[in-house]
Amino acid sequence: MVDAARDDSELFKLEDPEPDDPAQTPSRQPRALKIAIAVLAVAAIALAITTGPTIVRIVEQKDATLEMPEQVADLKRDDSPIAKEHASDLVAILRAQISDLDSSVGAVYEEPSGDASHSVMIFGGTTMLWNPKRELDTMLAFISESGEDGLRELNTVDPGPLGGVMKCGSTEMDNAPMAICGWADHGSIAVALFPGRSKTDAAGLMRALRSAALKR
């Protein structure tokens, strides 16, 4: 005679599940690897978007030369001994602030009238600059601190087609107004003094001087 109670208990008895078969369970490693690759790809794209333009600018600007031409616009280079001495003194100031310049040059330009009170003095150098804005700010800050009246109303101005950063400010020299402008990019830096000129006029002349002096 069959035990009915026993049969019922065996009928509803739950068996322990068999352990997973590794051969039949999909591995999670390939999926995790795909996720990691996707994350790295997104990070690489983001890095390229943020640093790509900077790398392009560095490549375009890093190999620069500066040569002061005999004439720029209506300004003629003054090659007199005293003008060369002034230019040399300004270059020494620049080299004291940026010691690893590959080359440096300076010049004084005078108007056709020969009015020395409107002579333009420019000095600059070439080297690899990773942070042009910081280098220019440092140089202009030094000029501001060393001058009698400081450097006021320092603003960023249009650098022109050569790119980089350009700033102009104003001060006084011998009780007369003087504008000071500077440019910097990944291959060059320069500052110019414009006695008796406004910042607007100085910015235009600075772009002209840069276009004539800077070669890449």
Phi and psi in degrees as a GROMACS rama.xvg file:
@    title "Ramachandran Plot"
@    xaxis  label "Phi"
@    yaxis  label "Psi"
@TYPE xy
-82.4413  132.907  VAL-2
-76.1463  108.786  ASP-3
-65.6992  -38.5198  ALA-4
-62.6739  -40.5161  ALA-5
-65.7548  -39.2345  ARG-6
-63.148  -40.956  ASP-7
-64.3475  -40.8494  ASP-8
-66.3519  -37.5009  SER-9
-72.6245  -29.3451  GLU-10
-66.4968  -39.7925  LEU-11
-99.3445  7.91628  PHE-12
-69.9388  129.994  LYS-13
-91.6643  127.621  LEU-14
-86.8519  145.349  GLU-15
-62.4647  135.355  ASP-16
-66.0818  146.862  PRO-17
-70.2784  143.066  GLU-18
-59.9455  147.88  PRO-19
-57.8187  140.849  ASP-20
-91.3869  113.592  ASP-21
-54.583  -29.7157  PRO-22
-71.3869  -24.2442  ALA-23
-102.42  -13.5873  GLN-24
-90.7721  125.623  THR-25
-60.9243  133.415  PRO-26
-71.7789  140.797  SER-27
-85.8678  -13.5833  ARG-28
-63.2475  -46.4069  GLN-29
-58.5918  -38.3572  PRO-30
-66.0385  -43.4611  ARG-31
-63.2387  -37.2478  ALA-32
-65.7288  -39.7243  LEU-33
-62.8635  -40.8451  LYS-34
-64.3293  -43.3902  ILE-35
-62.2238  -43.2634  ALA-36
-63.1254  -40.5284  ILE-37
-63.5269  -42.2021  ALA-38
-63.1288  -44.5549  VAL-39
-63.4438  -38.2141  LEU-40
-63.948  -43.6787  ALA-41
-62.3043  -42.966  VAL-42
-63.602  -39.4733  ALA-43
-65.3931  -40.4039  ALA-44
-64.607  -43.5413  ILE-45
-62.1886  -41.3515  ALA-46
-64.9276  -40.3137  LEU-47
-65.2017  -37.5464  ALA-48
-65.7129  -40.1734  ILE-49
-81.8773  -36.5246  THR-50
-100.671  -17.509  THR-51
-54.774  -53.1208  GLY-52
-59.2804  -36.5063  PRO-53
-64.6107  -42.9284  THR-54
-62.1487  -41.1876  ILE-55
-61.6875  -44.251  VAL-56
-63.2016  -40.8595  ARG-57
-60.7091  -46.2778  ILE-58
-62.479  -40.4137  VAL-59
-70.051  -33.2958  GLU-60
-105.104  -14.6773  GLN-61
-67.7445  -35.253  LYS-62
-96.0663  85.4855  ASP-63
-117.638  154.116  ALA-64
-131.909  148.165  THR-65
-121.285  125.245  LEU-66
-136.767  125.135  GLU-67
-83.4299  111.077  MET-68
-70.7693  165.115  PRO-69
-67.4929  -31.1481  GLU-70
-144.092  139.8  GLN-71
-134.935  119.527  VAL-72
55.1159  -123.902  ALA-73
-100.584  13.7216  ASP-74
-97.4423  136.606  LEU-75
-114.906  136.795  LYS-76
-65.8469  131.956  ARG-77
-92.9081  111.903  ASP-78
-101.071  18.6907  ASP-79
-69.8636  154.963  SER-80
-55.3558  -40.8278  PRO-81
-69.3479  -35.3844  ILE-82
-67.2236  -41.6426  ALA-83
-64.7817  -34.7254  LYS-84
-66.3112  -43.1069  GLU-85
-61.5064  -43.6505  HIS-86
-63.5224  -39.8262  ALA-87
-64.5528  -39.0327  SER-88
-63.4567  -40.2011  ASP-89
-68.3131  -38.4688  LEU-90
-63.0596  -38.4582  VAL-91
-61.8471  -37.1272  ALA-92
-63.4422  -43.5588  ILE-93
-62.6767  -44.4349  LEU-94
-67.1128  -27.6639  ARG-95
-68.4262  -28.2354  ALA-96
-90.4223  -34.2916  GLN-97
-126.193  92.3574  ILE-98
-76.2203  -19.4212  SER-99
-99.6056  30.2403  ASP-100
-64.4704  137.945  LEU-101
-75.3025  -36.824  ASP-102
-151.986  159.061  SER-103
-148.482  151.989  SER-104
-155.917  153.692  VAL-105
-148.099  158.871  GLY-106
-159.375  158.992  ALA-107
-117.813  132.057  VAL-108
-117.222  138.196  TYR-109
-119.595  155.748  GLU-110
-75.2117  161.161  GLU-111
-56.4764  -29.7616  PRO-112
-71.8983  -17.1466  SER-113
80.0254  12.7644  GLY-114
-70.5287  106.317  ASP-115
-66.3636  -21.7914  ALA-116
-70.6746  -11.7766  SER-117
-116.282  15.7222  HIS-118
-68.2021  141.01  SER-119
-100.686  130.158  VAL-120
-114.494  123.519  MET-121
-129.158  141.224  ILE-122
-146.759  141.428  PHE-123
-163.63  179.872  GLY-124
-157.973  171.559  GLY-125
-122.05  141.518  THR-126
-176.164  170.605  THR-127
-80.6268  116.047  MET-128
-112.259  113.519  LEU-129
-74.5329  -32.007  TRP-130
-129.452  81.2543  ASN-131
-56.5597  -41.6058  PRO-132
-61.0649  -44.4492  LYS-133
-63.2898  -42.0904  ARG-134
-65.0126  -40.73  GLU-135
-67.4242  -42.2511  LEU-136
-60.9515  -39.8567  ASP-137
-63.8667  -43.2023  THR-138
-66.9231  -44.3841  MET-139
-68.2853  -34.0394  LEU-140
-65.1306  -38.8767  ALA-141
-64.0263  -43.4066  PHE-142
-63.1719  -40.9119  ILE-143
-63.4991  -41.581  SER-144
-72.2314  -30.769  GLU-145
-85.9202  -14.3776  SER-146
-83.8043  161.24  GLY-147
-71.2183  -33.5757  GLU-148
-114.067  6.7464  ASP-149
69.0092  -172.366  GLY-150
-122.377  114.232  LEU-151
-103.984  159.605  ARG-152
50.8712  46.8453  GLU-153
-77.8142  120.493  LEU-154
-133.915  153.883  ASN-155
-76.0466  134.471  THR-156
-123.911  168.838  VAL-157
-62.7489  120.591  ASP-158
-79.9353  -9.01081  PRO-159
85.4622  -172.025  GLY-160
-66.8319  -15.4723  PRO-161
-80.6044  -7.91701  LEU-162
72.6499  -157.411  GLY-163
77.6733  -154.086  GLY-164
-127.732  142.274  VAL-165
-136.561  136.261  MET-166
-133.795  149.469  LYS-167
-134.907  143.821  CYS-168
-140.736  -178.288  GLY-169
-133.962  152.695  SER-170
-152.943  -164.095  THR-171
-133.932  147.097  GLU-172
-138.708  121.474  MET-173
55.5092  43.6511  ASP-174
63.0894  19.6673  ASN-175
-122.63  145.721  ALA-176
-65.6177  146.78  PRO-177
-146.458  130.483  MET-178
-93.4858  147.64  ALA-179
-130.427  127.818  ILE-180
-126.863  151.901  CYS-181
-144.72  150.474  GLY-182
-128.359  157.726  TRP-183
-154.145  141.457  ALA-184
-140.347  -166.796  ASP-185
-76.1931  -2.5661  HIS-186
-130.018  -8.31371  GLY-187
-155.438  160.722  SER-188
-149.754  142.135  ILE-189
-155.538  152.463  ALA-190
-132.689  144.156  VAL-191
-135.123  145.094  ALA-192
-107.467  132.295  LEU-193
-125.062  80.5739  PHE-194
-61.4002  139.268  PRO-195
70.5965  18.498  GLY-196
-126.956  152.627  ARG-197
-79.9798  165.656  SER-198
-62.0888  -37.4495  LYS-199
-64.2664  -47.0087  THR-200
-64.5972  -39.8245  ASP-201
-64.9198  -39.7232  ALA-202
-62.0004  -41.9343  ALA-203
-64.1835  -42.9975  GLY-204
-66.5105  -36.0827  LEU-205
-63.7291  -41.1611  MET-206
-63.9477  -38.6991  ARG-207
-67.6431  -41.7839  ALA-208
-62.9804  -42.5443  LEU-209
-64.1303  -44.4377  ARG-210
-61.4887  -34.8183  SER-211
-80.9332  -30.7258  ALA-212
-95.6795  -31.5845  ALA-213
-90.8692  128.235  LEU-214
-127.644  142.531  LYS-215
